[in-house]
Amino acid sequence: MTDSKPRSTQTMKPATAAKKLGVYLPATPAEFQEGVVSRDELNALQADPPQWLADLRRNGPHPRPVIATKLGISISGLARGGVTEALTTEEIDALKAENPLWLQHERANQLEVRKEAVRIKEKQAAEREQAARRAGGN
């Protein structure tokens, strides 16, 4: 049985689309900021980025999640370090080269968080394995 009603096109606000594309909304073209983006348009932008999108991804300015990833720290770590505005790739590279004490500290924190996440995952896997052995032995 087929549905005779036409399917409505899923759309999203420009802020949502920018987040999914990993770009800083205020740096996008006005027509992108002022319209709505359909799921198909988003997929097309991801599959074949126009020049403005490629340039933004390469040079910035970048949103905080991208900055945090490029620096190897958390978004909270950015805030603790006083980084509240979008940064360009050049500014991020300069920050990496400068390697201030706060950045060193945040990178160390992030490393510990990742180690703990791996430890917990391994512990949970071992517990599941033990439970499966007990269940299989009965």
Secondary structure, 3 states (H helix, E strand, C coil): CCCCCCCCCCEECHHHHHHHHCCCHHHCCHHHHHCCEEHHHHHHHHHCCCHHHHHHHHHCCECHHHHHHHHCCCHHHHHHCCCCCCECHHHHHHHHHHCCHHHHHHHHHHHHHHHHHHHHHHHHHHHHHHHHHHHHHC
